[in-house]
Amino acid sequence: MGGQYSAEQIAVMKAAYFNPLLVVEIMLFGAALSALGCWVGANLLRKHFIKSGL
């Protein structure tokens, strides 16, 4: 990574990506979006199967 980024940029990235609070926030955000996607998908499937009579 040393060829692409300066030492200052690497330090900023390490400070952001290895911050435990930020890691937890990213995981919670991902879990919330996953749950939302599952809910939307289940509703769409349910709607289409009811229409088809299955």
C-alpha positions, 0 to 999 in steps of 0.5 A: 500500500505504500506506493499508492497512499502516503503515510498520512493517508494510511494513518487516517485509514487505520484510525477509521477502520480499526476503531471498534465503535466504527466497526460496530456501527458498520456491522449494525448498519449491515445487519439492519439493511440485511433484515430490511432486504429479507422483509421486503423480499418475503413480502414480495414473494408472499404477494406473488405466491398469493396471486398465483394461488400457491 
